C-alpha cells in the first residue's frame, strides 16, 4: 500500500473505523473508498472453495471438491496437505477470494458431531501438523486462511448455544494445540471465534480466550472473525478482542458500537 497504515488509521473518521469491523454482506467487508481501502472477500474452504451464486450469496455454484478434513487426516501426510492447500489457494485467487475460511481443527470428541468430517482428527498433535501444512500451502499463494472454530465447538447438540465445559489443562492440551501451532508457526492471518460458550461465556466475548491466550500469550496479530451470526455482545465482544463481525448488516457492532 502506498500510504503507511498508521497514517491511514489516523485519517479515518470514527464512523469509518467502525465500518471496518463490520461486513457489507454475507462474504465481504466494507471498503473505505476515500482512502483507497478495498473490501476483503471471504469464502468457505475447508475441503474446497465455496463459490457463491451471484443472485444468492448463501447458495453455491459448482466448484472443485477436495478430500474432506477427516480424509486428509487419514493420510498422515503433511506434504500432501500442503499441495492441497496450494491448489485451494490458486483456486481462491482465481475467484477473487482473499481469505479462505479454513482449516477446521475442532477435535473429534463425540461420534455424533455432524461436522467431524470437516476436522482432521481426534488427536491434537496430528491436527496441529496438518493444519500447519494446509495454512502454509494456501498462504504461499497470497491467500489468507481462517482457522476455526475457536474453540471447543465439538458437539452437534445445541451447536449454536451449548456451553462446552472443560478445565484449563484439558483445553490447553486437547483443544488448543492446533490453533497455537497455526499462530506461532504458521502465521495464520485470521481466527474464527466459535458459536458456543466456553464454561458459560460466549466464545466471541471471551477475554481469556481471545485476548489473554490468543493475542497476548501467543502473539497473534491477525484478525478475529465471528462465526456467522454467532452470539456475543457489543461491549463484551469489542473489549474481549473480536475484530470483525460477520456477516453484514451488523447486529452487535455498527450503530450499536
C-alpha positions in Angstrom: 0.0 0.0 0.0 1.3 3.5 -0.9 0.3 5.0 2.5 1.7 4.0 5.8 -1.0 2.0 7.7 -0.7 4.1 10.8 -1.2 7.3 8.8 -4.3 5.8 7.2 -5.8 4.9 10.6 -5.2 8.5 11.8 -7.2 9.7 8.8 -10.2 7.5 9.5 -13.3 9.0 11.0 -15.0 7.2 13.9 -17.8 6.0 11.5 -15.2 4.7 9.1 -13.3 2.9 11.9 -16.5 1.2 13.0 -17.3 0.2 9.4 -14.1 -1.7 9.2 -15.1 -4.1 11.9 -18.4 -4.9 10.2 -19.3 -6.6 6.9 -21.0 -5.2 3.8 -22.8 -8.5 3.1 -22.6 -12.3 3.5 -18.9 -12.5 2.5 -17.3 -9.1 2.1 -16.0 -6.4 4.5 -16.8 -2.7 3.9 -14.3 -0.6 1.9 -13.2 2.9 2.7 -13.0 4.3 -0.9 -12.0 7.7 0.3 -8.6 6.3 1.4 -8.3 3.6 -1.2 -9.1 0.7 1.3 -10.8 -2.1 -0.6 -13.2 -4.7 0.8 -11.9 -8.1 1.6 -13.8 -11.2 0.2 -14.0 -14.4 2.2 -15.4 -17.8 1.3 -15.8 -21.2 2.9 -12.9 -23.6 2.2 -12.1 -26.5 4.5 -12.5 -29.1 1.7 -13.0 -27.0 -1.5 -13.7 -23.4 -2.3 -17.3 -22.4 -2.0 -18.2 -20.2 -5.0 -21.3 -18.1 -4.1 -24.0 -17.6 -6.7 -24.3 -14.0 -8.0 -28.0 -13.9 -7.2 -27.8 -15.6 -3.8 -24.7 -15.3 -1.6 -25.9 -18.1 0.6 -26.1 -20.6 -2.3 -23.2 -22.0 -4.2 -22.0 -22.6 -7.8 -20.2 -25.9 -8.6 -16.5 -25.9 -7.6 -13.6 -28.3 -7.2 -14.2 -30.8 -4.4 -11.1 -31.8 -2.4 -11.0 -34.6 0.2 -12.7 -33.6 3.5 -10.7 -32.9 6.6 -11.0 -36.4 8.2 -9.8 -37.9 4.9 -6.8 -35.5 4.9 -6.2 -36.6 8.5 -6.1 -40.2 7.5 -3.2 -39.6 5.2 -0.8 -38.6 8.0 1.0 -36.7 5.1 1.8 -33.0 5.7 3.5 -32.7 2.3 0.3 -33.9 0.5 -1.8 -31.5 2.6 0.5 -28.6 1.6 -0.1 -29.4 -2.0 -3.9 -29.4 -1.4 -3.5 -26.0 0.3 -1.6 -24.7 -2.7 -4.3 -25.8 -5.1 -7.0 -24.3 -2.9 -5.1 -21.0 -2.8 -4.8 -20.9 -6.5 -8.5 -21.5 -7.0 -9.3 -18.8 -4.4 -7.1 -16.3 -6.3 -8.9 -17.2 -9.5 -12.3 -16.3 -7.8 -11.1 -13.1 -6.2 -11.2 -14.6 -2.7 -8.8 -13.0 -0.1 -9.4 -15.2 2.9 -10.3 -18.9 2.8 -12.4 -20.0 5.8 -10.4 -23.0 6.9 -8.9 -25.2 8.1 -11.3 -26.6 10.7 -9.4 -28.1 13.6 -12.1 -29.0 16.2 -11.3 -32.2 17.9 -13.4 -35.4 17.3 -14.7 -35.9 20.8 -18.3 -37.1 20.1 -19.1 -39.6 17.3 -22.4 -37.8 16.7 -20.9 -34.4 16.0 -22.2 -33.6 12.5 -19.1 -31.7 11.4 -16.5 -34.2 12.4 -15.9 -34.9 8.8 -14.6 -31.3 8.4 -11.9 -31.6 11.0 -8.7 -33.6 10.8 -8.6 -35.9 13.8 -9.3 -36.7 17.4 -5.5 -36.2 18.0 -4.3 -32.7 18.8 -0.7 -33.3 17.5 -1.8 -34.7 14.2 -4.4 -31.9 13.8 -1.7 -29.3 14.5 0.8 -30.6 12.0 -1.8 -31.0 9.2 -3.3 -27.5 10.0 0.2 -26.0 9.6 0.7 -27.8 6.3 -2.7 -26.6 5.0 -2.1 -23.0 6.1 1.4 -22.9 4.6 0.0 -24.2 1.3 -2.8 -21.7 1.0 -0.9 -18.7 2.2 2.0 -19.4 -0.1 -0.4 -18.3 -2.9 -1.1 -14.9 -1.2 -4.5 -16.0 0.1 -5.2 -15.8 3.9 -6.6 -18.7 5.9 -9.0 -18.5 8.9 -8.5 -21.4 11.3 -11.8 -22.4 13.1 -13.7 -22.7 15.3 -12.0 -21.2 18.3 -12.7 -23.1 20.5 -14.3 -26.3 21.8 -17.1 -26.4 19.1 -17.2 -30.2 19.2 -20.8 -31.0 19.6 -23.8 -31.1 17.3 -26.3 -31.0 20.1 -27.3 -27.3 20.6 -24.3 -26.4 18.4 -25.2 -22.7 18.4 -25.9 -22.3 22.1 -24.2 -25.1 24.1 -21.6 -24.3 26.8 -18.6 -26.5 26.5 -17.4 -27.2 30.0 -13.7 -28.1 30.4 -10.8 -27.4 32.7 -7.8 -25.3 31.6 -5.5 -28.3 31.3 -7.9 -30.2 29.0 -8.4 -27.0 27.0 -4.7 -26.4 26.5 -3.7 -30.0 25.9 -6.5 -31.2 23.7 -8.5 -28.3 22.1 -5.9 -25.5 21.6 -2.7 -27.1 20.2 -3.7 -26.8 16.5 -4.7 -23.2 17.0 -1.4 -22.4 18.8 0.6 -24.1 16.1 -1.3 -22.2 13.4 -0.5 -18.9 15.1 3.1 -19.4 16.3 4.4 -21.5 13.3 2.0 -20.8 10.5 1.4 -17.1 10.8 -2.3 -17.7 10.1 -4.0 -14.5 9.0 -7.2 -14.9 10.9 -9.0 -16.9 13.5 -12.8 -17.6 13.7 -14.5 -17.5 17.1 -17.0 -20.3 17.6 -20.7 -20.3 18.2 -20.7 -22.0 21.6 -19.9 -20.8 25.1 -16.8 -21.9 27.0 -17.5 -22.5 30.6 -20.6 -20.3 30.4 -19.2 -17.4 28.3 -19.7 -16.9 24.6 -16.5 -17.5 22.6 -16.9 -14.2 20.8 -16.8 -12.3 24.1 -14.4 -14.5 25.9 -11.5 -12.3 27.0 -9.4 -15.2 28.4 -9.6 -17.0 25.1 -9.3 -14.1 22.6 -7.0 -11.7 24.3 -5.2 -13.4 27.2 -4.3 -16.5 25.3 -4.6 -15.8 21.6 -3.3 -12.2 21.4 -1.2 -11.7 24.5 0.3 -15.1 25.2 0.6 -16.4 21.6 1.3 -13.0 20.0 -1.5 -13.3 17.3 -1.5 -10.1 15.2 -4.2 -11.1 12.7 -8.0 -10.6 12.9 -10.5 -12.5 15.0 -13.7 -13.0 12.9 -17.0 -14.1 14.4 -18.7 -17.2 13.1 -21.7 -16.2 11.0 -24.4 -14.8 13.3 -22.6 -16.0 16.4 -23.8 -14.7 19.8 -22.0 -12.1 21.8 -22.5 -8.6 22.9 -21.5 -5.1 21.7 -19.3 -4.0 24.6 -18.3 -7.5 25.7 -17.1 -8.7 22.3 -15.3 -5.4 21.4 -13.4 -5.5 24.7 -12.7 -9.2 24.6 -10.9 -9.0 21.2 -13.4 -9.7 18.5 -12.2 -7.7 15.4 -14.8 -8.4 12.8 -18.5 -9.3 13.0 -19.8 -11.5 10.2 -21.9 -11.3 8.1 -23.5 -7.9 7.3 -25.5 -6.0 8.1 -24.1 -5.8 11.6 -26.1 -6.7 14.8 -23.5 -6.4 17.6 -21.3 -3.7 16.0 -22.2 -1.0 13.5 -24.5 1.6 15.0 -24.6 -0.2 18.4 -20.8 0.0 18.7 
